Amino acid sequence: MKNVITLIILIFTTLTVSAQIGVSKSKIIQNNSDYILDVTEDGTEYITYVVEFDNYDRHVACYLTNKEDDEEQICYRVAYIEPSSETDNWVRYFNNENFIKLEGMTWKDYEHSMLYEVVVKDGSCLVIKSYDEKL
């Protein structure tokens, strides 16, 4: 039973993890009615929203490319914040997907040029997914 639950979580995580990078700002807004648009100290726009699960909430932040005259902003980095109890599920997911473990809590998906970093602090698990141009 525990393996079935883990599989369901991994399948859902796979769908949600791969969904944001490369998605337009308007599509993110369209798919998340309860969102907040904000700006970092360095001027980067980002959208935050919450995905509710049965036993916890996942806070998602999608960082957007700079505004260009004729181009829509695109999400280039995503940060997920969950309870630290979800850390093992993330590590299992990365290992099951055969991503290459780099140093510490960092994995690389060479097929899609994605880099994942996991940070656990103050009872939270932060997963940062970003496009990695390096091979």
C-alpha positions in Angstrom: 0.0 0.0 0.0 2.8 2.4 0.9 4.4 1.7 -2.5 1.2 2.5 -4.3 0.8 5.8 -2.5 4.5 6.7 -3.3 3.9 5.8 -6.9 0.8 8.1 -7.1 2.8 10.9 -5.5 5.6 10.4 -7.9 3.3 10.4 -10.9 1.6 13.6 -9.7 5.0 15.1 -8.9 6.3 14.3 -12.4 3.3 16.0 -14.0 3.6 19.1 -11.8 7.4 19.3 -11.9 7.6 19.3 -15.7 4.7 21.7 -16.2 6.1 25.2 -15.4 9.5 25.7 -17.1 8.9 27.2 -20.6 5.2 28.0 -19.8 4.0 31.6 -20.6 3.0 34.0 -17.9 -0.6 34.1 -19.3 -0.9 30.3 -19.2 0.3 30.2 -15.6 -2.3 32.8 -14.7 -5.0 31.0 -16.6 -4.3 27.7 -14.8 -4.1 29.3 -11.3 -6.9 31.7 -10.4 -5.4 32.4 -6.9 -2.0 33.8 -7.8 0.2 36.7 -6.7 2.4 38.6 -9.1 5.5 40.1 -7.4 9.0 41.4 -8.1 12.3 40.4 -6.5 14.8 43.0 -5.2 16.7 42.7 -8.5 13.6 43.4 -10.6 12.7 39.8 -11.6 9.0 39.2 -11.9 7.6 36.0 -10.5 4.2 34.4 -9.9 3.3 32.5 -6.8 0.4 30.2 -6.2 -0.5 27.2 -3.9 -1.2 23.6 -4.9 -3.3 21.9 -2.2 -2.8 18.3 -1.4 -4.7 16.2 1.2 -2.1 16.6 3.9 -0.1 19.7 3.0 0.2 22.7 0.6 2.9 23.2 -2.0 3.9 26.8 -2.6 5.1 27.4 -6.1 7.1 30.4 -7.4 7.6 30.7 -11.2 10.3 33.2 -12.1 9.7 35.0 -15.4 12.0 36.2 -18.2 12.5 40.0 -18.7 9.7 41.9 -20.5 10.3 42.2 -24.2 8.2 44.4 -26.6 6.7 41.6 -28.7 7.3 38.5 -26.6 5.4 37.1 -23.7 7.3 36.4 -20.5 8.2 32.8 -19.9 8.9 30.8 -16.7 12.6 29.9 -16.6 13.0 28.8 -12.9 10.5 27.3 -10.5 10.8 27.0 -6.7 8.6 24.6 -4.7 8.3 24.9 -1.0 6.8 22.0 0.9 7.1 20.6 4.4 10.4 18.9 5.1 8.5 15.6 5.4 8.4 15.6 1.6 12.1 15.6 1.1 12.5 11.8 0.9 9.8 11.7 -1.8 11.7 14.3 -3.9 15.0 12.4 -3.5 13.3 9.1 -4.5 11.8 10.8 -7.5 15.1 12.2 -8.7 16.8 8.8 -8.2 14.0 6.8 -9.8 14.1 9.1 -12.9 17.9 8.3 -13.1 18.9 11.9 -12.9 22.6 12.3 -12.3 23.4 13.3 -8.7 26.0 16.0 -8.7 27.2 17.3 -5.4 25.2 17.5 -2.2 21.5 17.6 -2.9 21.7 18.6 -6.6 20.6 16.5 -9.6 20.9 17.0 -13.3 18.4 15.8 -15.9 20.7 15.8 -18.9 18.0 14.8 -21.4 16.0 18.0 -20.7 18.9 20.1 -19.4 17.2 20.7 -16.0 19.0 21.2 -12.8 17.3 20.4 -9.4 18.5 21.6 -6.0 17.0 20.6 -2.7 17.4 22.6 0.4 15.9 21.6 3.8 15.7 24.3 6.4 13.4 25.3 9.3 10.9 22.5 8.7 10.6 23.2 4.9 11.9 21.5 1.8 12.8 23.9 -1.0 13.2 22.4 -4.5 14.6 24.7 -7.2 14.2 23.6 -10.8 16.0 25.6 -13.5 17.1 25.2 -17.0 20.8 24.5 -17.2 22.6 25.6 -20.4 25.8 23.7 -19.5 26.3 20.2 -20.7 
